[in-house]
Amino acid sequence: MYISDHFRESDSDAINALIRHFPLATVVLCGVDGSPQANHYPLLLEVDSRGDQKLCGHLPKHDANALLLKQAPSALAIFQGPSAYISPSFYPTKALTGKVVPTWNYLVVHARGAPTLVDDPSWVHEHLEAMTAQMESSRPSPWKVADAPKEYTQLLQSKIFGFEIAIESIEAKFKSSQNKSKADREGVRAGLDLQKRSAPPMYECRVQD
C-alpha cells in the first residue's frame, strides 16, 4: 500500500482501535494457481503480554477458503474504517484561488502474517465467546453464547473451523486532510457534517424484504 508521509499512521493504539471498531476484514490469500482470493470475516485482535499480536476468526468447514488458510504461507487482512468523498466546494481555498480538486478521505489498516487453521472445539468456543463479548459490550443487555441452548451452539460450532493470523507486519493509512490548511480542514468538517445529514439512507445496513 502506498502511504505518503502526511497520511502514515504509526500510533498502535489508534490502529488497534480501528481494527476493534471495524472488525470485518477483507482477507486476501493466493490460490493454488497463484490468483488472489478475497473473503470477508470479522476478526478479533488479540495482544499478549509480550506485545505479539494475532487476528482470530472463524469460517464454515465447507468454505473453500479453509484449504487456502491451511496451505497459504501468508495472508493479508484489510480493515476499512470511515471514508468519504471530499468535494472541492468544502475548501475556502476554492473561492480564493480555485486551485482545489476532489479527493477521498479514508482510514485503512493492512495486517500481514502467517495463517493457521484451527480444528479445536475448545478454541472455537472460547473465540466465539470473546468475539461476542467484544461486539455486545456496548449494549445495555449484552447477549452471551450461554444464552442459547448448549446443544444448539455445540451443533453450530461443530460446523466451523477457527483460524489465526500471527501478525508479522502492519501498516495504516489515515487520510484525513492532514495536508490541508486549518481553514480548509474546518471546511471539510463542516461539509462532511452537512453531507451526512442530507445523505439518503439507501446504503445503510438493512434487512432485505
Backbone as JSON, one array per atom type, in Angstrom:
{
  "sequence": "MYISDHFRESDSDAINALIRHFPLATVVLCGVDGSPQANHYPLLLEVDSRGDQKLCGHLPKHDANALLLKQAPSALAIFQGPSAYISPSFYPTKALTGKVVPTWNYLVVHARGAPTLVDDPSWVHEHLEAMTAQMESSRPSPWKVADAPKEYTQLLQSKIFGFEIAIESIEAKFKSSQNKSKADREGVRAGLDLQKRSAPPMYECRVQD",
  "N": [[0.85, -1.19, 0.0], [0.6, 2.16, -0.92], [1.77, 4.86, 0.95], [1.91, 8.15, 1.77], [4.01, 10.48, 3.58], [2.4, 12.3, 4.92], [0.1, 10.91, 5.57], [0.65, 8.56, 6.9], [0.02, 6.41, 9.55], [1.19, 5.68, 12.73], [0.6, 5.21, 15.34], [0.01, 2.79, 17.58], [-2.13, 2.36, 19.31], [-4.22, 3.8, 18.08], [-4.38, 2.4, 15.68], [-5.05, -0.19, 16.56], [-7.51, 0.41, 17.7], [-9.06, 1.06, 15.47], [-9.19, -1.45, 14.18], [-10.65, -2.88, 16.09], [-13.05, -1.48, 16.18], [-13.98, -1.69, 13.61], [-14.25, -4.53, 12.7], [-14.77, -6.26, 10.55], [-13.01, -7.8, 8.17], [-11.3, -7.8, 5.01], [-9.94, -10.61, 3.83], [-7.16, -11.65, 2.2], [-5.83, -14.16, 0.21], [-3.55, -16.24, -1.64], [-4.5, -18.35, -4.25], [-4.14, -21.84, -5.28], [-3.41, -21.67, -7.9], [-2.12, -19.32, -7.97], [-3.69, -17.08, -8.15], [-5.27, -14.27, -6.6], [-7.43, -14.58, -3.79], [-10.23, -13.28, -2.23], [-11.95, -12.89, 0.78], [-14.44, -12.25, 3.34], [-14.34, -11.67, 6.71], [-15.24, -11.29, 10.15], [-12.82, -10.28, 12.47], [-11.0, -10.91, 15.45], [-8.86, -9.04, 17.4], [-6.03, -9.97, 19.19], [-3.72, -9.36, 21.77], [-0.78, -10.29, 23.31], [1.08, -10.6, 26.45], [3.66, -9.97, 25.75], [3.36, -8.26, 23.73], [2.98, -9.3, 21.25], [0.92, -9.8, 18.42], [-2.17, -11.14, 17.16], [-4.67, -12.14, 14.82], [-7.91, -13.4, 15.08], [-10.32, -15.6, 13.77], [-13.24, -17.16, 12.27], [-14.77, -19.68, 10.19], [-17.07, -21.4, 7.95], [-16.84, -24.97, 7.75], [-17.24, -25.97, 5.23], [-16.39, -23.98, 3.6], [-14.4, -23.1, 0.92], [-12.18, -21.6, 1.33], [-10.99, -22.5, 3.6], [-9.11, -24.48, 3.02], [-7.19, -22.94, 1.72], [-6.38, -21.29, 3.83], [-5.09, -23.16, 5.32], [-2.97, -23.88, 3.74], [-1.7, -21.6, 2.67], [1.2, -19.51, 2.8], [1.12, -16.93, 3.7], [-1.09, -14.28, 4.71], [-3.21, -11.51, 3.99], [-4.88, -9.12, 5.79], [-7.35, -6.75, 5.52], [-8.56, -3.87, 6.93], [-11.17, -1.66, 6.81], [-11.9, 1.58, 7.66], [-13.87, 4.53, 8.46], [-14.94, 6.41, 5.57], [-15.06, 8.96, 3.0], [-16.22, 10.99, 0.32], [-14.61, 13.94, -0.73], [-15.52, 17.05, -1.53], [-14.4, 19.7, -3.72], [-15.76, 22.0, -3.14], [-15.91, 22.15, -0.42], [-13.68, 23.47, 0.49], [-12.42, 26.58, 1.64], [-10.38, 27.64, 0.11], [-11.12, 27.28, -2.51], [-12.71, 29.47, -3.26], [-10.81, 31.42, -3.16], [-8.53, 30.85, -4.79], [-9.21, 28.82, -6.53], [-7.7, 26.6, -6.91], [-8.11, 23.71, -6.3], [-9.07, 20.29, -5.98], [-11.21, 17.36, -6.28], [-11.17, 14.74, -3.75], [-10.65, 11.79, -1.74], [-11.26, 10.88, 1.51], [-10.08, 8.53, 3.9], [-9.71, 5.77, 6.2], [-7.55, 3.12, 6.75], [-6.3, -0.14, 7.46], [-3.67, -2.43, 7.0], [-2.83, -5.68, 7.65], [-0.41, -8.19, 7.84], [0.47, -11.67, 7.85], [1.28, -15.05, 8.93], [-1.09, -17.55, 8.33], [-3.07, -19.84, 10.29], [-4.96, -22.72, 10.38], [-7.5, -23.78, 12.61], [-8.69, -26.56, 14.17], [-10.29, -27.16, 16.62], [-12.53, -27.7, 19.05], [-12.69, -26.49, 21.63], [-11.09, -24.2, 21.36], [-12.53, -22.86, 19.36], [-14.96, -22.39, 20.72], [-14.14, -20.7, 22.85], [-13.15, -18.58, 21.35], [-15.49, -17.65, 20.03], [-16.98, -16.84, 22.23], [-15.36, -14.74, 23.15], [-15.34, -12.97, 20.96], [-18.06, -12.39, 20.76], [-18.45, -11.13, 23.24], [-16.94, -8.79, 22.86], [-18.33, -7.54, 20.73], [-20.85, -7.19, 21.79], [-20.5, -5.55, 23.93], [-21.24, -2.85, 24.25], [-23.94, -2.83, 24.48], [-27.03, -2.51, 26.32], [-28.03, -4.84, 27.51], [-26.08, -7.23, 27.21], [-25.8, -9.93, 24.91], [-24.93, -13.33, 25.39], [-23.03, -16.25, 24.54], [-23.8, -18.39, 26.09], [-26.46, -17.88, 26.46], [-27.99, -19.11, 24.54], [-29.4, -22.37, 23.78], [-27.34, -25.04, 24.89], [-26.94, -27.42, 23.4], [-27.66, -26.55, 20.89], [-25.75, -24.51, 20.24], [-23.44, -26.05, 20.34], [-23.83, -27.76, 18.19], [-23.76, -25.96, 16.02], [-21.17, -24.94, 16.35], [-19.67, -27.17, 15.77], [-19.58, -27.18, 13.09], [-17.81, -25.35, 12.12], [-14.53, -24.02, 11.45], [-11.76, -22.61, 13.23], [-9.46, -19.88, 12.84], [-6.18, -18.4, 12.84], [-4.19, -15.49, 12.41], [-1.01, -14.74, 12.65], [0.34, -11.73, 13.31], [2.76, -10.27, 11.37], [3.58, -7.97, 10.12], [2.35, -4.63, 10.02], [0.53, -1.92, 8.71], [-0.75, 1.39, 8.39], [-2.98, 3.7, 6.93], [-4.18, 6.79, 7.38], [-6.01, 8.94, 5.98], [-6.9, 12.03, 6.29], [-7.23, 14.73, 5.53], [-4.9, 15.92, 6.47], [-2.93, 17.29, 5.11], [-3.88, 19.72, 4.42], [-4.71, 23.25, 4.82], [-5.55, 24.91, 7.95], [-7.98, 26.28, 7.71], [-9.12, 25.05, 5.47], [-9.38, 22.46, 6.46], [-11.3, 22.87, 8.45], [-13.37, 23.57, 6.78], [-13.81, 21.13, 5.49], [-14.72, 19.57, 7.65], [-17.16, 20.88, 8.2], [-18.45, 20.52, 5.74], [-18.64, 17.72, 5.55], [-20.29, 17.21, 7.72], [-22.69, 18.41, 6.91], [-23.12, 16.91, 4.6], [-23.51, 14.38, 5.67], [-25.93, 14.72, 7.06], [-27.7, 15.17, 5.0], [-27.61, 12.99, 3.38], [-29.08, 10.22, 1.64], [-30.67, 7.29, 3.11], [-30.02, 4.99, 1.7], [-27.81, 3.33, 1.6], [-27.48, 2.26, 4.08], [-27.1, -0.39, 6.46], [-29.38, -3.0, 6.08], [-32.39, -5.02, 6.3], [-33.32, -7.3, 3.96], [-36.33, -7.3, 2.07]],
  "CA": [[0.0, 0.0, 0.0], [1.35, 3.41, -0.96], [1.41, 5.79, 2.02], [2.78, 9.32, 1.85], [4.34, 10.83, 4.96], [1.27, 13.02, 5.52], [-1.02, 10.05, 5.95], [1.09, 7.35, 7.59], [-0.35, 6.34, 10.97], [2.06, 4.75, 13.45], [0.13, 5.07, 16.72], [-0.55, 1.45, 17.7], [-3.44, 2.44, 19.96], [-5.18, 4.23, 17.07], [-4.52, 1.3, 14.72], [-5.82, -1.26, 17.21], [-8.88, 0.88, 17.89], [-9.78, 0.91, 14.19], [-9.45, -2.88, 13.98], [-11.69, -3.33, 17.01], [-14.31, -0.82, 15.87], [-14.38, -2.12, 12.27], [-13.59, -5.83, 12.67], [-15.0, -7.04, 9.34], [-11.82, -7.65, 7.35], [-11.12, -8.5, 3.75], [-8.78, -11.49, 3.98], [-6.67, -12.0, 0.87], [-4.89, -15.27, 0.13], [-3.29, -16.66, -3.01], [-4.96, -19.7, -4.55], [-3.12, -22.78, -5.75], [-2.98, -21.22, -9.22], [-1.48, -18.03, -7.82], [-4.64, -15.98, -8.23], [-5.7, -13.81, -5.27], [-8.79, -14.88, -3.36], [-10.61, -12.37, -1.16], [-13.15, -13.21, 1.53], [-14.72, -11.25, 4.36], [-14.58, -12.3, 8.01], [-14.95, -10.48, 11.34], [-11.62, -10.79, 13.13], [-10.76, -10.43, 16.81], [-7.44, -8.76, 17.64], [-5.52, -10.36, 20.5], [-2.36, -8.91, 22.06], [-0.32, -10.98, 24.52], [1.86, -9.81, 27.4], [4.9, -9.54, 25.09], [3.02, -7.32, 22.67], [2.73, -10.01, 20.0], [-0.48, -9.65, 18.02], [-2.73, -12.08, 16.2], [-6.08, -11.96, 14.46], [-8.61, -14.67, 15.2], [-11.6, -15.62, 13.1], [-13.83, -18.49, 12.05], [-15.43, -19.84, 8.9], [-17.7, -22.71, 7.82], [-15.93, -26.02, 7.3], [-17.4, -26.2, 3.81], [-15.82, -22.84, 2.88], [-13.19, -23.49, 0.2], [-11.06, -20.82, 1.83], [-10.35, -23.23, 4.7], [-7.91, -25.14, 2.48], [-6.19, -21.91, 1.47], [-5.84, -20.88, 5.12], [-4.22, -24.23, 5.8], [-1.8, -24.03, 2.86], [-1.05, -20.35, 2.3], [2.27, -19.07, 3.71], [0.88, -15.58, 4.2], [-2.42, -13.72, 4.5], [-3.34, -10.06, 4.16], [-6.18, -8.71, 6.32], [-7.57, -5.32, 5.28], [-9.64, -3.29, 7.73], [-11.57, -0.37, 6.27], [-12.63, 2.43, 8.58], [-14.75, 5.51, 7.81], [-14.45, 7.01, 4.34], [-16.0, 9.94, 2.48], [-15.84, 11.84, -0.79], [-14.35, 15.32, -0.33], [-15.78, 17.96, -2.65], [-13.64, 20.96, -3.7], [-16.6, 23.06, -2.58], [-15.71, 22.21, 1.03], [-12.49, 24.25, 0.84], [-12.41, 28.03, 1.42], [-9.39, 27.93, -0.92], [-11.79, 27.28, -3.81], [-13.14, 30.83, -3.57], [-9.64, 32.3, -3.21], [-7.63, 30.57, -5.93], [-9.75, 27.8, -7.42], [-6.73, 25.51, -7.07], [-8.51, 22.57, -5.48], [-9.65, 19.18, -6.75], [-11.84, 16.37, -5.4], [-10.36, 13.65, -3.22], [-11.37, 10.85, -0.89], [-10.64, 10.63, 2.82], [-10.37, 7.19, 4.38], [-8.82, 5.15, 7.17], [-7.42, 1.71, 6.4], [-5.18, -0.87, 8.09], [-3.27, -3.67, 6.37], [-2.06, -6.56, 8.54], [0.07, -9.39, 7.15], [1.04, -12.68, 8.72], [1.08, -16.45, 8.58], [-2.36, -18.07, 8.82], [-3.13, -21.2, 10.82], [-6.32, -23.23, 10.54], [-7.65, -24.38, 13.93], [-9.8, -27.51, 14.3], [-10.29, -27.45, 18.05], [-13.8, -27.21, 19.57], [-12.49, -25.6, 22.78], [-10.6, -22.93, 20.82], [-13.65, -22.21, 18.67], [-15.91, -21.92, 21.73], [-13.56, -19.55, 23.55], [-13.09, -17.49, 20.38], [-16.83, -17.11, 19.83], [-17.34, -16.11, 23.45], [-14.59, -13.49, 23.21], [-15.82, -12.08, 19.91], [-19.4, -11.94, 21.14], [-18.3, -10.17, 24.34], [-16.48, -7.52, 22.3], [-19.35, -6.91, 19.9], [-22.03, -6.9, 22.61], [-20.09, -4.82, 25.13], [-21.9, -1.54, 24.38], [-25.39, -3.0, 24.57], [-27.49, -2.47, 27.72], [-28.16, -6.22, 27.99], [-25.27, -8.0, 26.27], [-26.09, -11.33, 24.67], [-23.8, -14.23, 25.59], [-23.18, -17.55, 23.89], [-24.51, -19.27, 27.02], [-27.89, -17.58, 26.45], [-28.63, -20.05, 23.62], [-29.29, -23.75, 24.26], [-26.0, -25.59, 24.72], [-26.94, -28.38, 22.3], [-27.76, -25.78, 19.64], [-24.48, -23.87, 19.95], [-22.46, -27.1, 20.08], [-24.06, -28.23, 16.82], [-23.26, -24.94, 15.11], [-19.71, -24.85, 16.48], [-19.06, -28.35, 15.16], [-19.56, -26.98, 11.65], [-16.89, -24.29, 11.75], [-13.12, -24.01, 11.82], [-11.19, -21.35, 13.63], [-8.15, -19.61, 12.22], [-5.38, -17.32, 13.4], [-3.16, -14.86, 11.58], [0.02, -14.14, 13.52], [0.72, -10.51, 12.61], [4.2, -10.07, 11.19], [3.75, -6.56, 9.77], [1.09, -3.9, 9.99], [0.68, -0.54, 8.28], [-2.02, 2.08, 8.4], [-3.09, 4.98, 6.22], [-5.3, 7.59, 7.87], [-6.04, 10.11, 5.11], [-7.93, 12.86, 6.91], [-6.99, 16.14, 5.19], [-3.77, 16.46, 7.25], [-2.06, 18.09, 4.24], [-4.58, 20.95, 4.09], [-4.63, 24.34, 5.8], [-6.55, 24.82, 9.02], [-9.26, 26.76, 7.18], [-9.69, 24.01, 4.6], [-9.8, 21.33, 7.31], [-12.58, 23.25, 9.05], [-14.36, 23.48, 5.7], [-14.11, 19.71, 5.29], [-15.56, 19.15, 8.77], [-18.5, 21.42, 8.01], [-19.02, 19.89, 4.56], [-18.99, 16.34, 5.86], [-21.43, 17.22, 8.62], [-23.86, 18.69, 6.09], [-23.29, 15.78, 3.7], [-24.05, 13.27, 6.45], [-27.32, 14.99, 7.4], [-28.54, 15.21, 3.81], [-27.43, 11.76, 2.58], [-30.19, 9.25, 1.74], [-30.3, 6.09, 3.88], [-30.08, 3.83, 0.82], [-26.67, 2.44, 1.79], [-27.41, 1.76, 5.44], [-27.33, -1.84, 6.6], [-30.81, -3.2, 6.13], [-32.91, -6.36, 6.13], [-33.98, -7.4, 2.66], [-37.71, -7.79, 2.08]],
  "C": [[0.89, 1.23, 0.0], [0.84, 4.33, 0.16], [2.4, 6.95, 2.0], [3.0, 9.66, 3.32], [3.18, 11.53, 5.66], [0.28, 12.07, 6.19], [-0.61, 8.76, 6.66], [0.73, 7.43, 9.07], [0.5, 5.28, 11.66], [1.65, 4.54, 14.9], [-0.58, 3.72, 16.85], [-1.92, 1.46, 18.36], [-4.53, 2.83, 18.95], [-5.44, 3.11, 16.05], [-5.37, 0.18, 15.32], [-7.27, -0.87, 17.41], [-9.68, 0.74, 16.6], [-10.13, -0.55, 13.94], [-10.62, -3.35, 14.86], [-13.05, -2.69, 16.71], [-14.85, -1.23, 14.5], [-13.78, -3.5, 12.0], [-13.83, -6.66, 11.42], [-13.86, -6.78, 8.36], [-11.99, -8.34, 6.01], [-9.83, -9.3, 3.87], [-8.38, -11.99, 2.6], [-5.62, -13.09, 0.98], [-4.65, -15.58, -1.35], [-3.74, -18.1, -3.19], [-3.84, -20.57, -5.07], [-2.6, -22.4, -7.13], [-2.32, -19.85, -9.18], [-2.42, -16.85, -7.87], [-5.09, -15.57, -6.84], [-7.16, -14.16, -5.01], [-9.11, -13.99, -2.16], [-11.92, -12.82, -0.53], [-13.27, -12.26, 2.71], [-15.12, -11.94, 5.66], [-14.39, -11.27, 9.12], [-13.78, -11.11, 12.09], [-11.45, -10.12, 14.49], [-9.26, -10.24, 16.99], [-7.08, -9.16, 19.06], [-4.06, -9.93, 20.63], [-1.9, -9.56, 23.35], [0.57, -10.07, 25.36], [3.17, -9.31, 26.81], [4.64, -8.52, 24.0], [2.81, -7.98, 21.32], [1.24, -9.99, 19.69], [-0.9, -10.77, 17.06], [-4.19, -11.74, 15.99], [-6.74, -13.32, 14.47], [-9.98, -14.58, 14.54], [-12.14, -17.03, 12.99], [-14.54, -18.49, 10.71], [-16.06, -21.22, 8.83], [-16.7, -23.75, 7.29], [-16.06, -26.29, 5.81], [-16.88, -25.04, 2.96], [-14.51, -23.27, 2.23], [-11.96, -22.74, 0.69], [-10.33, -21.52, 2.98], [-9.07, -23.91, 4.22], [-6.82, -24.13, 2.22], [-5.56, -21.44, 2.78], [-4.86, -21.91, 5.67], [-2.91, -24.28, 5.01], [-1.02, -22.75, 2.63], [0.05, -19.96, 3.29], [2.01, -17.7, 4.32], [-0.55, -15.16, 3.88], [-2.36, -12.22, 4.71], [-4.76, -9.77, 4.63], [-6.3, -7.2, 6.21], [-8.78, -4.86, 6.08], [-9.93, -1.88, 7.22], [-12.39, 0.41, 7.28], [-13.53, 3.4, 7.84], [-14.1, 6.06, 6.54], [-15.5, 7.99, 3.82], [-15.38, 10.67, 1.28], [-15.68, 13.27, -0.29], [-14.49, 16.22, -1.55], [-14.87, 19.19, -2.58], [-14.44, 22.11, -3.09], [-16.47, 23.18, -1.07], [-14.61, 23.22, 1.42], [-12.71, 25.75, 0.64], [-11.43, 28.43, 0.31], [-10.02, 27.98, -2.31], [-12.18, 28.69, -4.22], [-11.95, 31.78, -3.75], [-8.81, 32.1, -4.47], [-8.23, 29.6, -6.95], [-8.86, 26.59, -7.57], [-7.01, 24.38, -6.09], [-9.15, 21.53, -6.39], [-10.33, 18.21, -5.77], [-10.84, 15.35, -4.88], [-11.26, 12.75, -2.38], [-10.6, 10.69, 0.4], [-11.03, 9.23, 3.3], [-9.32, 6.75, 5.39], [-8.76, 3.66, 6.85], [-6.18, 1.13, 7.08], [-4.93, -2.15, 7.31], [-2.41, -4.47, 7.36], [-1.69, -7.83, 7.78], [0.64, -10.38, 8.16], [0.72, -14.08, 8.24], [-0.24, -16.95, 9.16], [-2.24, -19.5, 9.33], [-4.6, -21.59, 10.97], [-6.42, -23.98, 11.86], [-8.89, -25.27, 13.95], [-9.82, -28.02, 15.73], [-11.57, -26.86, 18.65], [-13.65, -26.24, 20.74], [-12.02, -24.22, 22.32], [-11.74, -22.16, 20.18], [-14.64, -21.62, 19.68], [-15.39, -20.67, 22.43], [-13.49, -18.33, 22.62], [-14.45, -16.84, 20.19], [-17.31, -16.34, 21.05], [-16.64, -14.75, 23.51], [-15.07, -12.5, 22.16], [-17.2, -11.52, 20.25], [-19.32, -10.9, 22.25], [-17.86, -8.81, 23.83], [-17.61, -6.81, 21.56], [-20.6, -6.52, 20.7], [-21.75, -5.94, 23.76], [-20.83, -3.49, 25.33], [-23.41, -1.64, 24.54], [-25.84, -3.01, 26.03], [-27.66, -3.85, 28.33], [-27.41, -7.13, 27.04], [-25.7, -9.46, 26.15], [-24.82, -12.14, 24.84], [-24.08, -15.55, 24.91], [-24.0, -18.49, 24.78], [-26.01, -18.99, 27.06], [-28.66, -18.51, 25.51], [-28.5, -21.46, 24.18], [-27.94, -24.36, 23.92], [-25.94, -26.55, 23.54], [-26.94, -27.67, 20.94], [-26.41, -25.16, 19.27], [-23.4, -24.91, 19.66], [-22.59, -27.62, 18.66], [-23.49, -27.24, 15.81], [-21.74, -24.86, 15.15], [-19.0, -26.04, 15.84], [-18.92, -28.19, 13.65], [-18.62, -25.88, 11.2], [-15.46, -24.59, 12.2], [-12.8, -22.64, 12.42], [-9.94, -21.1, 12.81], [-7.49, -18.42, 12.91], [-4.45, -16.77, 12.33], [-2.2, -14.17, 12.53], [0.58, -12.92, 12.79], [2.24, -10.35, 12.59], [4.52, -8.63, 10.79], [2.38, -5.91, 9.69], [1.37, -2.47, 9.57], [-0.7, 0.09, 8.16], [-1.92, 3.4, 7.66], [-4.35, 5.67, 6.69], [-5.3, 8.9, 7.08], [-7.21, 10.99, 5.53], [-7.65, 14.35, 6.73], [-5.84, 16.76, 5.98], [-2.91, 17.42, 6.43], [-2.72, 19.42, 3.83], [-4.4, 22.01, 5.18], [-5.71, 24.17, 6.85], [-7.92, 25.24, 8.52], [-9.92, 25.7, 6.3], [-10.12, 22.79, 5.4], [-11.13, 21.63, 7.98], [-13.69, 23.19, 8.01], [-14.77, 22.04, 5.42], [-15.01, 19.2, 6.4], [-17.0, 19.61, 8.57], [-19.19, 20.74, 6.82], [-19.45, 18.47, 4.81], [-20.19, 16.27, 6.78], [-22.72, 17.46, 7.84], [-24.17, 17.51, 5.17], [-23.92, 14.6, 4.42], [-25.53, 13.48, 6.73], [-28.24, 14.89, 6.19], [-28.48, 13.92, 2.99], [-28.64, 10.85, 2.73], [-29.74, 8.0, 2.46], [-30.16, 4.84, 3.02], [-28.93, 2.85, 1.04], [-26.49, 1.99, 3.23], [-27.66, 0.26, 5.46], [-28.82, -2.06, 6.82], [-31.15, -4.69, 6.01], [-33.69, -6.4, 4.82], [-35.39, -7.93, 2.79], [-37.81, -9.13, 1.33]]
}
